[in-house]
Amino acid sequence: MSPTRHAPMRHEEFLALKRFPALDGVRAIAALLVVFFHNQGPDLLQGWLGVQVFFVLSGFLITTLLLREHARHGRINLPNFYRRRAFRILPMYFVVLLLTAAGLLVAGQFSANPLGRDFGLYFVFFNEFGLGGPYGHSWSLGIEQKFYLLWPLLAFTLFPRSRPLVTAALMGLALAVIPFTVSSDPKGWSVHYFTVLIGCALAMVMHHPRGYALVKPLTRPWVVGAVCLAFLGAHLSVATVSTLLDNAVLGIPGFVAVVPLYAVAAALLLPALLAPGLPQRLLSTRLMVYLGERSYSIYLVQSIAHGIVVLVAPGAAGLLLAVPTSLVAIGLADLCYRFVERPLIELGRRREAGAAGASTRAVGAQR
């Protein structure tokens, strides 16, 4: 029986969802916000926050998948998890890294560029501690890769019964470390782990029936629009809030102090976007899904796209830089998605299926 127009989404309906198509649209917007931010887009957009949206989404989606796997099998398969992450993230990451480095070498700028000086950091995903450069935006991959190296091990293998406590402890640690990072570069780097953990915590809340009851009101059709408008207001108010918070607590910069608040707002938005309604329909259109599927590549190739636009139109600035760069990034990302991302993801799935088949045959032989 389908829910009435005024009914919230039931927990069983949430658990039955195989995909969250509206989140493709969120990924698309987040990626393009970052591209605009790096290419003189309007300050009003606060495009730097697109990365924080990615972090919340990532924590939510991956933890939801892990929770469902654990519920089905009573455990998670760590080798399969790491294999999926490797085939999903590493090919495109290293392709763009090597293309960027090759471009600098051809231009004779590699050794003098921050990428050249910190090249080793990029290979071991400590790039957030580098000095920027044309691949500096990949710092967020450094955060995520290290997090997902430990998160499933801690929360699903070593301490599965204490998962909420582990999550809360890690969140507290991420916040407690912030004051000790404000004199270094990057300032407040630990806050980004808090943002990912907010997404993880939301996944745990929504997976549990009693936890889901807390966010269920946000899925009511008449509430969904109000939640989206409230989040838009919060997003546009970040600059003002950041100014108010600047150095107000333990000398923490405002742009760092505002991130946990923004992460909570983004987490409250997600249940509303999963429920049927106009926002979900808009974010699930063919165009938004297309862009969302390519959002990872859009994010990675943005500097290459910027270089192409500047080469063709050296004086481009403002929207005349941001819009063409975004379009070029989308075009490059489409090629990457077709010829790198999707084939390697499929290869990873075949490897996973092959490993599962070999395991089954081994068990059968033992019997």
N, C-alpha and C positions, 0 to 999 in steps of 0.2 A: 504494500500500500504506500503510495507516494505521499510526502508530507504536504499539508495544505500551504497556501501562499503565505500564511502568517506563522507557520510552525518553524521552530529552529531545527537545525540538522541534528539527527540522533547520533549517539555514539556508534551504533552499529553501522550507520551509513558512512561515518568517517572511516571506520576500520575497513569498510568494503571498497573504499576508493583505491584504485590501482595507480592512478596518476593524479597529479594536482595541476591541471592545465593552466589555471590562473597564475600559478607561480612562474610559468614560462614568461608571461607578460611582465611580471615583477622583475625577473632577471633581465629582460630586454631593457626596461626602463633604467634599472640600476647601471647596466653596462654603458648605456648611452649618456647617462648623467656623468659618469666618470670621464668619458671621452670629451664631453662638452667642458667639463671642469679643466681638463688638461689642455684645452685648445681655445681658451679665452671666451668660453660661454658665459652667459649672464650670471653674475654673482647671486642673484635671487634664487637660482636653482639649487645652490648648495650641493653641487655635484660630487664633492668629496665624500658625501655620505653614502653614495652608491655602494662603496666597499662595505660599509657597515650593514647595509641591507643584504648583500651577498653573504656576509658572515652569519647573520641570523638565519637566512634561508638554508645555508649549508648545514648548520648545526641541527636545524629542525628536520630536514629531509634525510640526512644520513642517520641520525638517531632514530627516526621513525622506521627506516628500513631495518636497522639493527634490532629494534624492539620487536618488530614483526617476525624477524627471523628467529629471535630468541623464544618468542611465544610459540612458534611452530615446532621448533626442534629442541627446545630446552637449553640451547647453547648457540653460539655463533661460530662460524668457520673463519678464523682469523686469516689463514692463508688466502682464502677466496676474497676476503675484504681487501686485503692489501693488493692482491692481484687486480681487482676491479679499479682501485684507486690509481694504481700504476698505469694501467692501460688507458684510463680516462684522462689523467692529468699530465703524465710525463711526456708523451710524444709531442703534443702541441707546444708544451712549455720549452722543450729543448730545441724543437724546430725553430721557433721564433727567437730563442736565445742565440742560436748559431747563425741565423740569418742576420740578426742585428749586429753580432760581432763581426761577421763577414763584411757587412756594409761599412763598418768603422775601419776595418783593415784596408779595404779598397780606397777609402777616403784618406788613409794615412793618419787616422785619429784614434786608433784603438788604445795605444799605450797612454795617451794623455786624457782619455775619457774615463769617467767614474766606473763605467762598465768594465773597462780593461783593468783598472787598478783593483777592482773587487771581484774579478771574474771567478775566483775560487769560491766566494760566498754564494754565488748564484748556482753553482753546481751542487752545493750541499744544502740549499734552501735556508740559508741565513741571510738572504738578500735584504731583509728589513734593516740590517745593520750596515748596509752599504751606503754609498754616497749619492745614490740616485742615478742620473743618466738616462739614456733612451730606453732602458728596460727596468728603470727604477720602480715603475708601477707594479712590477711582479712581486713586490714585497709581501703582498697579501697572500701569495702562494706559499711563501716561507712560513707565515703564521699557520695556515691551514695544514700544510704537510706535517709540520711538527706536532700539531694538535692531534691529527688523526693517526699519527704513529702510536700515541699513548692512550687516547680516549677509549677505543674499544677494548684495549687490554685492561685498563683500570676498571671501567664501568660494566663490562660484560663478561670478562674472564676472571679477573682476580677478585673483584668485590661486587658481583651482580646483585647480592641481597642488600647491599648498602649503597646502591646506585644513587638515590637522591642525596644521601649524606656526602658521597664523594663529589657529586656535582656542586652542592652548596659549598663544600670545603674549597674546591677549585675556584669557584666564583669569588669567594672571600679572599683567597690567596691572590688572584689576579688584581683585585682592587687594592689589597694591602701593599702590593709591590709598587704601585703607581708612584707614590711620593719619592721613591728611591730612583726613579727613572727620569725625573723631570730635568735633571741637570745633564743628561746624556742625549745622544741622538740615535734613534728617534725618541722623542719625549713621550712618555706614557705608553710604551709599546705593549705592556701587559694588558691594557684595557681591551685590546682586540680579542684576547682570549675570553674575556668576560662576555663580549658580544656573541662569540660562537656558542659559549655555554648557555646564554639566554635562549638561543634556538634549541639547544639540546634539552634544556629544562622544559620548554614549551612542548616538545615532542613527548616527554615523559608524562606531563600533565594531561595531554590530550589522549594518550594511549590508555590511561587508567580510567575506568568508568567514573569514579568519584572525582578525579581530577578534571575530567572532561566536563562534569557538571558546572565547574567554576567558569569555564569559557563558553559554555553552551549558549548563554544569552547573547553573546556577540555574533552568533550565527542566525539570529532572527532576521528575516528579510528587511524589516523596517529599521533594524538597528545597524545593518551592514553599511548603509549609506552614511549614517551619522559617524560611524567609526572611521570610515575612509576620509570624511571631511575633517574629523578631529586630527587624524594623522597628517593630512596635508597642512593643517594649521600648525601642528607641531614641527613639521619639516621646515616650513617657511619661517618659523620663529627661532630656529637654531642659532642663527647669528646673534640675535638679541640675547638669548639665554646664555650663550657662550661668553658674551661680553660681561654679563652680570656675574658669572661664575669665575671669571678670570682671576686667578690667584686668591680666591676667597677661602680656599681650604688647603692648607699645607703647601702653598705656593704652586698648586697644580694649574697649568694653563687652562683657560676656558674651553678651548677646542678639544681638550682631553676630558675635562670634567663633564662635558655635555654628552659624551658618547654613551655612557651607561643609561642615561635617561632616554636617549634616542633609541637605543637597543630595546628597551622595555616597550616603547611606543610601537616599534616595528613588530615585536612579538605579539602585541595585542591586535595588530592589524591582520596578521595571518589567518586566524580562525574565521574572521569575517570574509576574507577573500576565498576561502575554501567552500563557503556556503553558497547555494544558488542565489542569484541576484544579478543586478545590472553590472556591478564591478567585476564579478566573475566572468560574465559574458564578454565584457569589453576586453578583459585581459586574456581571454581564451580565443580571441579571433585568430584566423589563419596567419595574419601578419605578425601578431604578437608571439604566437607559438614559433613561427619561423625565426624571428629574431632571438627569442629566448633559447632555442636550441643552439644558436650560434653565438650566444652571449659570451661564452668562455673565450672563443677565438676573437670576437670583437674586442674584448678587454685586452688580450695579449698583443694584437697587431696594431694597436692604436698609434704607437710611435712610428711604425713603418708607414702607416697611412698618413700621418702628419708629415713625414719626410717627402712623400709623393706630392702632397698638396702644395707644400712650400716650394718644391722644385718647379711645379707647373705655374704656381701663382705666388711669387716671392713676397709680395706685399700684402697678402691676405691677413686679415685680423678680425677679431670679434666673431660674429655669426658667419661672416664670409670665410672664416677659417674653420670654425666648429662644425658647421653643416657639411661642407665638402669632406672634411676629415672623417666624419661619421659615416657618410655614404661610401667612401673608399674603404673604410674599415669593414663595413658590412659586406662589400664585394669580396674583399680578401678573405674575410671570415667564412663566406660561403664556400670558397675554394678549399679552405682549410678543413671545413666541416665535411665536405664531400670526399676529399682525398687523403686526409690524415685522421681527423677525429673519428668519424664513423667507421672506417675500415679497422682502425686499431681497437675500438670498443668491441666490434664484432669478433675480432681475433681474440680479445680477452675473454669474451663469453664462450668461444669455442674451447679455449684452454681450460676454462672453469668446468665446462661440461665434460671435457676429456678427463680432467682430474677426478671429477665425481664418478665417472664410469670406471676408471682404474681402481678407485677406492672400493666401489661395489664389487668388482671382480675379485679384488684381494680378499674381501670379507667372505665371498662365496667360496673361494679356494680354501680358506681356513676352516670353513664348516665341512 
